[in-house]
Amino acid sequence: MQRAQELEGYLNALRLHPLAGHSQSLHLFLTLPDHLGIAWPEVSSSLLTRLTEAGTSTAVKVAEGTSAVIAELNNENQIMAGEDNAEILALASSEGLRISGVLQSVPKIESTIGLIGDQSQKMNTVAMELQKLVNTVFTHDKQYSAPFETLSSGLLRCGRRTNRLAIELGAAAQSFTLQHKLCRYERLAFSDRRSALIRRRDARKEADKKAQKLFMNQYSLQSMGNYGKLEGYGRDATMSDEIAADAVKEADHIGHVLQCEVNRVSQLRRREWSMSIRVMAANLREAHAERAAIWESCKTALAACNTD
């Protein structure tokens, strides 16, 4: 049920996205009458197809290290790919450092929340064992059973409160987990930009080569009256110029979308992370106060037992 709610929330957010909400891929995904494995092999009903896709995606997951992120998004690699936009160069450098920090920090936050949940389970287990000890050993000796009952009650209440804290922190940390997942897709977006720049560079080189060939042979072909070959050279040069112009437009479009999306996600991150940090701090403060009160009451009860 929780997984279904998460998927529903994700699809609704995707549908309302300013760019992805109008994409043909999303429309195909939501309206495809056949099995989704026809369009996306990673969800195919064929085991062999899924294994092949998993093997292909393993290479991408291996490169998730922080050093790889910094090396991938540094200015040198961007310039070598042909990046000539100063804003995107600065953006790639800053995002490389940020992604590196996120990849290091968010797993630590998730591990800490998991440790808090494990601590609550261990407290509950110890409390149940103490209660079992009281019921089996100290049944007829209330003088010795009272301290153990007090300790068992304190551990049980503290374990329940700690478990609630782990749930609250896990809910508040969803924004951090989301940004951790988005790091991979942001790196892929910068990779698309580099690929577009390489295609633009290659298309421009090919167009220059065709234009140079036309220029070098134009007068000789005209003097020889070989107008058919001259027209062929002209068509090749024109087609190469059109391909180069399309490559320039594609690279500019990808760069514009990249900048808009990074800025949009950045604004979303600032707002959600600020709220999440405040909620987590409030949860920790409240849980600490309640657990302190639990153990103060246990201390008072144990002092009363010793007095009796």
C-alpha positions as CSV (number, residue, x, y, z in Angstrom):
1,M,0.0,0.0,0.0
2,Q,2.8,2.4,0.9
3,R,4.6,1.6,-2.4
4,A,1.4,2.2,-4.4
5,Q,1.0,5.6,-2.7
6,E,4.6,6.5,-3.4
7,L,4.2,5.6,-7.1
8,E,1.0,7.6,-7.3
9,G,2.7,10.6,-5.8
10,Y,5.6,10.3,-8.2
11,L,3.4,10.0,-11.3
12,N,1.3,13.0,-10.2
13,A,4.5,15.0,-9.8
14,L,5.8,13.8,-13.2
15,R,2.5,14.8,-14.8
16,L,2.7,18.3,-13.4
17,H,6.4,18.8,-14.4
18,P,6.8,21.8,-16.7
19,L,8.8,19.8,-19.3
20,A,8.3,16.1,-18.7
21,G,4.5,16.5,-18.3
22,H,4.2,17.3,-22.0
23,S,6.8,14.8,-23.3
24,Q,5.9,12.1,-25.8
25,S,7.7,9.4,-23.7
26,L,5.4,10.1,-20.8
27,H,2.3,10.1,-23.0
28,L,3.5,6.7,-24.5
29,F,4.1,5.3,-21.0
30,L,0.6,6.3,-19.8
31,T,-1.3,5.2,-22.9
32,L,0.7,2.2,-24.2
33,P,-1.9,-0.6,-24.8
34,D,0.7,-3.4,-25.0
35,H,3.1,-4.6,-22.4
36,L,5.6,-1.9,-21.2
37,G,8.5,-4.2,-21.9
38,I,8.0,-3.5,-25.6
39,A,9.2,0.1,-25.2
40,W,11.4,-0.4,-22.0
41,P,13.4,-3.6,-21.8
42,E,14.1,-3.2,-18.1
43,V,10.5,-4.1,-17.3
44,S,10.1,-6.8,-20.0
45,S,8.3,-10.0,-19.2
46,S,11.3,-11.9,-20.7
47,L,13.9,-12.8,-18.2
48,L,16.7,-12.8,-20.7
49,T,15.8,-9.2,-21.8
50,R,15.7,-8.0,-18.2
51,L,19.1,-9.6,-17.5
52,T,20.6,-8.0,-20.6
53,E,19.4,-4.6,-19.6
54,A,20.5,-5.1,-16.0
55,G,24.0,-5.9,-17.2
56,T,24.0,-2.8,-19.3
57,S,23.0,-0.5,-16.5
58,T,25.5,-2.0,-14.1
59,A,28.3,0.0,-15.7
60,V,26.4,3.2,-15.0
61,K,26.0,2.3,-11.3
62,V,29.6,1.5,-10.9
63,A,30.6,5.1,-11.7
64,E,28.6,6.6,-8.8
65,G,31.7,7.4,-6.8
66,T,32.2,11.0,-5.6
67,S,35.7,11.3,-7.3
68,A,34.1,10.2,-10.6
69,V,31.5,13.0,-10.2
70,I,34.1,15.7,-9.6
71,A,36.2,14.5,-12.5
72,E,33.2,14.2,-14.8
73,L,31.9,17.7,-14.2
74,N,35.1,19.7,-13.9
75,N,35.8,22.6,-16.3
76,E,38.5,20.7,-18.2
77,N,36.2,17.9,-19.4
78,Q,33.5,20.4,-20.2
79,I,35.9,22.6,-22.3
80,M,37.3,19.5,-24.0
81,A,33.8,18.6,-25.1
82,G,33.4,22.1,-26.6
83,E,31.5,23.9,-23.9
84,D,31.6,27.6,-24.7
85,N,28.8,28.8,-22.3
86,A,30.4,30.4,-19.2
87,E,27.2,30.0,-17.2
88,I,27.0,26.2,-17.9
89,L,30.7,25.8,-17.1
90,A,30.2,27.5,-13.7
91,L,27.0,25.5,-13.1
92,A,28.8,22.2,-13.9
93,S,31.6,23.0,-11.5
94,S,29.3,24.0,-8.6
95,E,26.9,21.1,-9.2
96,G,29.8,18.6,-9.3
97,L,30.9,19.7,-5.8
98,R,27.2,19.6,-4.6
99,I,26.5,16.2,-6.0
100,S,29.7,14.9,-4.4
101,G,28.5,16.2,-1.0
102,V,25.0,14.7,-1.5
103,L,26.4,11.3,-2.4
104,Q,28.5,11.3,0.7
105,S,26.0,12.8,3.2
106,V,22.6,11.4,2.4
107,P,23.5,7.7,2.8
108,K,24.9,8.7,6.3
109,I,21.6,10.3,7.2
110,E,19.7,7.2,6.0
111,S,22.0,4.9,7.9
112,T,21.6,7.0,11.1
113,I,17.8,6.7,10.8
114,G,18.2,3.0,10.3
115,L,20.3,2.7,13.4
116,I,17.7,4.6,15.4
117,G,15.1,2.1,14.2
118,D,17.4,-0.8,15.2
119,Q,17.9,0.7,18.6
120,S,14.1,0.8,19.2
121,Q,13.8,-2.8,18.2
122,K,16.6,-3.8,20.6
123,M,15.0,-1.9,23.4
124,N,11.6,-3.6,22.8
125,T,13.3,-7.0,22.7
126,V,15.2,-6.4,26.0
127,A,11.9,-5.1,27.6
128,M,10.0,-8.2,26.5
129,E,12.8,-10.5,27.9
130,L,12.8,-8.7,31.2
131,Q,9.0,-9.0,31.4
132,K,9.4,-12.7,30.7
133,L,12.0,-12.9,33.5
134,V,9.6,-11.2,35.9
135,N,6.7,-13.6,34.9
136,T,8.7,-16.8,35.2
137,V,11.3,-16.2,38.0
138,F,9.9,-13.5,40.3
139,T,6.3,-14.5,40.2
140,H,6.0,-15.0,44.0
141,D,8.7,-12.5,45.1
142,K,7.3,-9.0,44.4
143,Q,10.2,-7.4,46.4
144,Y,12.7,-8.4,43.7
145,S,10.4,-8.2,40.7
146,A,9.4,-4.5,41.1
147,P,12.7,-3.0,39.9
148,F,12.7,-5.3,36.9
149,E,9.1,-4.4,36.0
150,T,10.0,-0.7,36.3
151,L,13.1,-1.2,34.0
152,S,11.0,-3.3,31.5
153,S,8.3,-0.7,31.4
154,G,10.8,2.1,30.8
155,L,12.6,0.2,28.0
156,L,9.3,-0.6,26.4
157,R,8.0,3.0,26.5
158,C,11.4,4.3,25.4
159,G,11.6,1.8,22.5
160,R,8.2,2.7,21.3
161,R,9.1,6.4,21.4
162,T,12.4,5.8,19.6
163,N,10.6,3.8,16.9
164,R,8.2,6.7,16.4
165,L,11.2,9.0,16.1
166,A,12.7,6.7,13.4
167,I,9.4,6.8,11.5
168,E,9.2,10.6,11.8
169,L,12.8,11.1,10.7
170,G,12.4,8.8,7.8
171,A,9.4,10.7,6.6
172,A,11.2,14.0,7.0
173,A,14.3,12.7,5.2
174,Q,12.3,11.9,2.0
175,S,13.4,15.2,0.4
176,F,17.1,14.2,1.0
177,T,16.5,10.8,-0.5
178,L,14.8,12.3,-3.6
179,Q,17.7,14.7,-4.2
180,H,20.1,11.7,-3.8
181,K,18.2,9.9,-6.6
182,L,18.1,13.0,-8.8
183,C,22.0,13.3,-8.7
184,R,22.3,10.4,-11.2
185,Y,19.8,12.0,-13.6
186,E,21.5,15.4,-13.3
187,R,24.8,13.8,-14.3
188,L,23.0,12.2,-17.3
189,A,21.7,15.6,-18.2
190,F,25.2,17.0,-18.3
191,S,26.3,14.0,-20.2
192,D,23.6,14.7,-22.8
193,R,24.9,18.3,-23.1
194,R,28.5,17.0,-23.7
195,S,27.2,14.6,-26.3
196,A,25.3,17.4,-28.1
197,L,28.4,19.6,-28.0
198,I,30.5,16.8,-29.6
199,R,27.8,16.3,-32.3
200,R,27.8,20.0,-32.9
201,R,31.6,20.1,-33.2
202,D,31.7,17.1,-35.6
203,A,28.9,18.5,-37.7
204,R,30.6,21.9,-38.0
205,K,33.9,20.2,-39.0
206,E,32.0,18.2,-41.7
207,A,30.3,21.3,-43.0
208,D,33.6,23.2,-43.1
209,K,35.2,20.3,-45.0
210,K,32.4,20.2,-47.5
211,A,32.5,24.0,-48.0
212,Q,36.3,23.9,-48.4
213,K,35.9,21.2,-51.0
214,L,33.4,23.2,-52.9
215,F,35.5,26.3,-52.8
216,M,38.7,24.5,-54.0
217,N,36.9,22.8,-56.9
218,Q,34.4,25.5,-57.9
219,Y,36.5,27.4,-60.5
220,S,38.1,24.3,-62.0
221,L,34.7,22.6,-62.5
222,Q,33.2,25.7,-63.9
223,S,36.1,26.1,-66.4
224,M,35.7,22.4,-67.4
225,G,31.9,22.8,-67.7
226,N,31.3,20.0,-65.2
227,Y,28.3,21.7,-63.7
228,G,26.7,18.4,-62.5
229,K,29.6,17.6,-60.2
230,L,29.6,21.2,-59.0
231,E,25.9,21.0,-58.1
232,G,26.6,17.8,-56.2
233,Y,29.3,19.5,-54.2
234,G,26.9,22.4,-53.6
235,R,24.2,20.1,-52.4
236,D,26.6,18.3,-50.0
237,A,27.8,21.6,-48.6
238,T,24.2,22.9,-48.1
239,M,23.1,19.6,-46.4
240,S,26.1,19.7,-44.2
241,D,25.3,23.3,-43.2
242,E,21.7,22.4,-42.4
243,I,22.9,19.4,-40.3
244,A,25.4,21.7,-38.4
245,A,22.7,24.3,-37.8
246,D,20.4,21.6,-36.4
247,A,23.2,20.3,-34.2
248,V,23.7,23.9,-32.9
249,K,20.0,24.3,-32.2
250,E,19.9,20.9,-30.4
251,A,22.9,21.8,-28.2
252,D,21.4,25.2,-27.3
253,H,18.0,23.6,-26.5
254,I,19.7,21.0,-24.2
255,G,21.7,23.7,-22.5
256,H,18.6,25.8,-21.9
257,V,16.6,22.9,-20.5
258,L,19.6,21.9,-18.3
259,Q,19.9,25.4,-16.8
260,C,16.2,25.7,-16.2
261,E,15.9,22.3,-14.6
262,V,19.0,22.7,-12.4
263,N,17.6,26.1,-11.2
264,R,14.1,24.6,-10.6
265,V,15.4,21.7,-8.6
266,S,17.7,24.0,-6.7
267,Q,14.8,26.2,-5.6
268,L,12.8,23.1,-4.7
269,R,15.8,21.7,-2.7
270,R,16.3,24.9,-0.7
271,R,12.7,25.1,0.3
272,E,12.2,21.4,1.1
273,W,15.5,20.9,2.8
274,S,15.0,23.9,5.1
275,M,11.5,22.5,6.1
276,S,12.9,19.0,6.5
277,I,15.8,20.1,8.8
278,R,13.4,22.1,11.0
279,V,11.0,19.1,11.2
280,M,13.9,16.7,12.1
281,A,15.3,19.1,14.7
282,A,11.8,19.4,16.3
283,N,11.3,15.7,16.3
284,L,14.7,15.1,17.9
285,R,14.1,17.7,20.5
286,E,10.6,16.4,21.4
287,A,11.8,12.7,21.4
288,H,14.7,13.6,23.7
289,A,12.4,15.4,26.2
290,E,9.9,12.5,26.3
291,R,12.6,9.9,26.7
292,A,14.3,11.9,29.4
293,A,10.9,12.1,31.2
294,I,10.4,8.4,30.8
295,W,13.7,7.6,32.5
296,E,13.2,10.2,35.2
297,S,9.9,8.5,36.1
298,C,11.7,5.2,36.1
299,K,14.4,6.7,38.4
300,T,11.7,7.9,40.8
301,A,10.0,4.5,40.8
302,L,13.2,2.7,41.5
303,A,14.0,5.1,44.3
304,A,10.6,4.4,45.8
305,C,11.2,0.6,45.5
306,N,14.5,1.0,47.4
307,T,12.8,3.0,50.1
308,D,10.2,0.3,50.5
